[in-house]
Amino acid sequence: MELRGKLICGIAGVFLFDLLGIPFGGLIGFFVGSLLGHYFFDRPKEVEAEDGQFKAYQRRQGEFLFHAFALCAKIAKADGAITRQEINHMEHLMRNQFRLNDTGRAQAIRVWKQVKDTTEPFDAYARAFYRDFGKERHHVMNMMDLLFAMAAADGGLHPREEVALLRAAGIFHIGRLQYDRIKSRYYQTKSGPQQQQRWSPLDPHYLILGAQPNDTLETVKKKYRALAMKWHPDKIAAGGASAEALRHAKEKFQQINEAYEKIVAARKG
């Protein structure tokens, strides 16, 4: 709250009313001067400060919404084509959860369309969000919840969606117990020792290969070779695949190789 105008005008009122010889002039003068100082000097500054805070809040909310629709678009596209259920879920977010007006909806749709077709990886958008909101833990947990809700919108959890979710958990520094707790809101999860596992950076790599942390290295290697053979770009190209299918195969092949290399390095290290 601004006080400078009240104080200065109040003191001026004391001298003015004393000079006029008004009974209790000092007290009355201070009261009148303070009142005038508040409305003519302090109040405009308070209103300006409140407007600035509100605009900053709106800008911050806009930044969060950009990240939310960008990351949700990437999750929706992770398993291939975007379904009608996922589009309906996006509409639900815009209308019911975020209550966007027509302008806000148009902006959200523009972000969704631009991001879903970009070649920029999911991780890049996840890291950008964490750079902006990593210190605001409630926003981080809300974002993880939003991503699970989008993944569940079509009624299942595709392995590629879970890879992205696990990567997000790693980038957001969300522990495995927290991850499983959020997951249980949308999917029935098995109870038992596996739920007590801690988060490991290797989790998404094992998931890509369809392997488990307790598999032998030989088992992991067999699963790696089978997937590498299936997704090798030369094999996909020989089958007359489209340019989009070939691009997807190259990306998948790169992920498979990276996952195997990371696991081998960790086992040998």
C-alpha positions as semicolon CSV with decimal commas, in nm:
position;residue;x (nm);y (nm);z (nm)
1;M;0,000;0,000;0,000
2;E;0,128;0,348;-0,090
3;L;0,173;0,585;0,209
4;R;0,387;0,864;0,072
5;G;0,100;1,074;-0,062
6;K;-0,100;1,038;0,261
7;L;0,195;1,142;0,476
8;I;0,307;1,441;0,269
9;C;-0,045;1,579;0,219
10;G;-0,132;1,511;0,582
11;I;0,164;1,717;0,704
12;A;0,079;1,993;0,456
13;G;-0,278;1,991;0,590
14;V;-0,152;2,036;0,947
15;F;0,036;2,357;0,857
16;L;-0,242;2,494;0,636
17;F;-0,523;2,445;0,888
18;D;-0,305;2,581;1,171
19;L;-0,237;2,895;0,968
20;L;-0,611;2,939;0,914
21;G;-0,666;2,923;1,290
22;I;-0,926;2,646;1,270
23;P;-0,991;2,473;1,605
24;F;-0,816;2,137;1,611
25;G;-0,674;2,248;1,280
26;G;-0,370;2,023;1,300
27;L;-0,574;1,709;1,351
28;I;-0,838;1,801;1,096
29;G;-0,575;1,915;0,851
30;F;-0,384;1,591;0,880
31;F;-0,702;1,387;0,824
32;V;-0,817;1,593;0,522
33;G;-0,468;1,605;0,374
34;S;-0,423;1,230;0,414
35;L;-0,755;1,164;0,244
36;L;-0,670;1,388;-0,052
37;G;-0,320;1,242;-0,075
38;H;-0,457;0,892;-0,089
39;Y;-0,704;0,956;-0,372
40;F;-0,488;1,190;-0,582
41;F;-0,141;1,041;-0,532
42;D;-0,137;0,698;-0,368
43;R;-0,448;0,535;-0,515
44;P;-0,345;0,575;-0,881
45;K;-0,012;0,409;-0,799
46;E;-0,187;0,125;-0,617
47;V;-0,420;0,072;-0,913
48;E;-0,125;0,078;-1,151
49;A;0,060;-0,177;-0,937
50;E;-0,247;-0,402;-0,920
51;D;-0,290;-0,378;-1,298
52;G;0,076;-0,470;-1,344
53;Q;0,041;-0,771;-1,115
54;F;-0,274;-0,887;-1,294
55;K;-0,109;-0,854;-1,635
56;A;0,194;-1,047;-1,508
57;Y;-0,042;-1,318;-1,380
58;Q;-0,220;-1,334;-1,716
59;R;0,113;-1,356;-1,899
60;R;0,226;-1,639;-1,669
61;Q;-0,100;-1,826;-1,724
62;G;-0,057;-1,783;-2,098
63;E;0,293;-1,930;-2,081
64;F;0,164;-2,232;-1,890
65;L;-0,116;-2,286;-2,142
66;F;0,131;-2,273;-2,431
67;H;0,343;-2,544;-2,271
68;A;0,035;-2,749;-2,178
69;F;-0,109;-2,761;-2,531
70;A;0,234;-2,811;-2,688
71;L;0,321;-3,107;-2,465
72;C;-0,029;-3,256;-2,493
73;A;-0,002;-3,237;-2,872
74;K;0,324;-3,429;-2,859
75;I;0,173;-3,694;-2,630
76;A;-0,130;-3,731;-2,857
77;K;0,096;-3,776;-3,162
78;A;0,337;-4,013;-2,986
79;D;0,144;-4,326;-3,087
80;G;0,083;-4,215;-3,444
81;A;-0,236;-4,055;-3,570
82;I;-0,435;-3,833;-3,335
83;T;-0,775;-3,984;-3,252
84;R;-1,115;-3,821;-3,223
85;Q;-1,111;-3,896;-2,847
86;E;-0,789;-3,699;-2,808
87;I;-0,930;-3,405;-3,001
88;N;-1,244;-3,416;-2,786
89;H;-1,024;-3,415;-2,476
90;M;-0,840;-3,108;-2,604
91;E;-1,176;-2,935;-2,655
92;H;-1,272;-3,030;-2,298
93;L;-0,951;-2,874;-2,167
94;M;-1,014;-2,551;-2,354
95;R;-1,380;-2,514;-2,265
96;N;-1,419;-2,668;-1,920
97;Q;-1,083;-2,683;-1,747
98;F;-0,913;-2,366;-1,872
99;R;-1,236;-2,186;-1,972
100;L;-1,079;-2,012;-2,271
101;N;-1,269;-1,752;-2,469
102;D;-1,283;-1,764;-2,849
103;T;-0,951;-1,585;-2,886
104;G;-0,783;-1,813;-2,635
105;R;-0,925;-2,122;-2,806
106;A;-0,798;-2,006;-3,143
107;Q;-0,449;-1,955;-3,000
108;A;-0,453;-2,295;-2,827
109;I;-0,560;-2,468;-3,150
110;R;-0,284;-2,289;-3,340
111;V;-0,023;-2,409;-3,089
112;W;-0,164;-2,764;-3,102
113;K;-0,152;-2,780;-3,483
114;Q;0,195;-2,631;-3,513
115;V;0,355;-2,851;-3,247
116;K;0,194;-3,184;-3,339
117;D;0,359;-3,181;-3,682
118;T;0,697;-3,039;-3,586
119;T;1,006;-3,260;-3,592
120;E;1,126;-3,110;-3,262
121;P;1,135;-3,396;-3,008
122;F;0,908;-3,422;-2,705
123;D;1,207;-3,383;-2,473
124;A;1,284;-3,035;-2,606
125;Y;0,935;-2,912;-2,517
126;A;0,948;-3,083;-2,177
127;R;1,281;-2,916;-2,095
128;A;1,150;-2,577;-2,210
129;F;0,854;-2,612;-1,974
130;Y;1,078;-2,714;-1,684
131;R;1,309;-2,417;-1,745
132;D;1,010;-2,185;-1,714
133;F;0,818;-2,356;-1,431
134;G;1,060;-2,591;-1,256
135;K;1,062;-2,381;-0,939
136;E;0,681;-2,387;-0,917
137;R;0,625;-2,745;-0,810
138;H;0,245;-2,731;-0,824
139;H;0,264;-2,636;-1,192
140;V;0,504;-2,923;-1,259
141;M;0,275;-3,179;-1,096
142;N;-0,029;-3,031;-1,273
143;M;0,151;-3,067;-1,606
144;M;0,232;-3,433;-1,538
145;D;-0,133;-3,493;-1,456
146;L;-0,240;-3,320;-1,779
147;L;-0,005;-3,541;-1,983
148;F;-0,141;-3,860;-1,827
149;A;-0,497;-3,741;-1,891
150;M;-0,415;-3,682;-2,258
151;A;-0,247;-4,022;-2,291
152;A;-0,555;-4,187;-2,137
153;A;-0,802;-3,998;-2,356
154;D;-0,813;-4,275;-2,619
155;G;-0,866;-4,545;-2,357
156;G;-0,519;-4,699;-2,347
157;L;-0,150;-4,637;-2,286
158;H;0,065;-4,697;-2,592
159;P;0,429;-4,793;-2,522
160;R;0,550;-4,482;-2,705
161;E;0,322;-4,267;-2,490
162;E;0,465;-4,421;-2,176
163;V;0,818;-4,363;-2,303
164;A;0,734;-3,993;-2,338
165;L;0,570;-3,985;-1,993
166;L;0,872;-4,149;-1,831
167;R;1,102;-3,904;-2,006
168;A;0,888;-3,617;-1,879
169;A;0,908;-3,756;-1,525
170;G;1,285;-3,763;-1,550
171;I;1,308;-3,409;-1,684
172;F;1,060;-3,283;-1,423
173;H;1,245;-3,464;-1,140
174;I;0,934;-3,659;-1,045
175;G;1,009;-3,970;-0,840
176;R;0,885;-4,314;-0,938
177;L;0,639;-4,331;-0,648
178;Q;0,489;-3,995;-0,753
179;Y;0,480;-4,112;-1,115
180;D;0,295;-4,432;-1,022
181;R;0,055;-4,239;-0,800
182;I;-0,046;-4,010;-1,087
183;K;-0,063;-4,304;-1,326
184;S;-0,300;-4,490;-1,094
185;R;-0,557;-4,210;-1,137
186;Y;-0,595;-4,304;-1,504
187;Y;-0,487;-4,668;-1,528
188;Q;-0,520;-4,973;-1,308
189;T;-0,168;-5,050;-1,190
190;K;-0,043;-5,368;-1,033
191;S;0,032;-5,347;-0,665
192;G;0,345;-5,504;-0,529
193;P;0,722;-5,455;-0,513
194;Q;0,740;-5,290;-0,855
195;Q;0,549;-4,986;-0,726
196;Q;0,818;-4,931;-0,466
197;Q;1,093;-4,889;-0,726
198;R;1,269;-4,559;-0,739
199;W;1,287;-4,360;-1,058
200;S;1,580;-4,454;-1,281
201;P;1,696;-4,264;-1,590
202;L;1,715;-4,603;-1,764
203;D;1,340;-4,670;-1,727
204;P;1,241;-4,521;-2,065
205;H;1,528;-4,706;-2,237
206;Y;1,413;-5,043;-2,101
207;L;1,060;-4,958;-2,209
208;I;1,171;-4,879;-2,565
209;L;1,333;-5,223;-2,593
210;G;1,045;-5,401;-2,419
211;A;1,289;-5,520;-2,155
212;Q;1,300;-5,520;-1,776
213;P;1,577;-5,396;-1,544
214;N;1,620;-5,749;-1,408
215;D;1,665;-5,903;-1,756
216;T;2,011;-6,038;-1,833
217;L;2,221;-5,837;-2,076
218;E;2,191;-6,123;-2,325
219;T;1,810;-6,099;-2,309
220;V;1,825;-5,722;-2,356
221;K;2,057;-5,773;-2,653
222;K;1,818;-6,019;-2,820
223;K;1,528;-5,777;-2,784
224;Y;1,743;-5,495;-2,918
225;R;1,846;-5,694;-3,228
226;A;1,487;-5,793;-3,305
227;L;1,368;-5,434;-3,288
228;A;1,669;-5,298;-3,480
229;M;1,601;-5,544;-3,760
230;K;1,232;-5,457;-3,766
231;W;1,286;-5,080;-3,779
232;H;1,601;-5,057;-3,988
233;P;1,547;-4,771;-4,238
234;D;1,687;-4,974;-4,529
235;K;1,430;-5,248;-4,470
236;I;1,149;-4,993;-4,440
237;A;1,263;-4,816;-4,759
238;A;1,283;-5,147;-4,949
239;G;0,918;-5,208;-4,867
240;G;0,816;-4,894;-5,055
241;A;0,727;-4,693;-4,747
242;S;0,620;-4,329;-4,770
243;A;0,853;-4,044;-4,677
244;E;0,663;-3,998;-4,348
245;A;0,691;-4,368;-4,263
246;L;1,062;-4,364;-4,345
247;R;1,116;-4,059;-4,123
248;H;0,936;-4,235;-3,840
249;A;1,145;-4,550;-3,891
250;K;1,470;-4,352;-3,875
251;E;1,358;-4,184;-3,554
252;K;1,251;-4,518;-3,403
253;F;1,578;-4,686;-3,509
254;Q;1,778;-4,406;-3,348
255;Q;1,581;-4,443;-3,022
256;I;1,639;-4,820;-3,020
257;N;2,015;-4,780;-3,068
258;E;2,035;-4,506;-2,805
259;A;1,838;-4,714;-2,554
260;Y;2,063;-5,017;-2,600
261;E;2,383;-4,812;-2,577
262;K;2,266;-4,643;-2,255
263;I;2,175;-4,975;-2,092
264;V;2,503;-5,140;-2,193
265;A;2,706;-4,844;-2,069
266;A;2,522;-4,849;-1,734
267;R;2,564;-5,227;-1,693
268;K;2,936;-5,214;-1,771
269;G;2,993;-4,899;-1,566
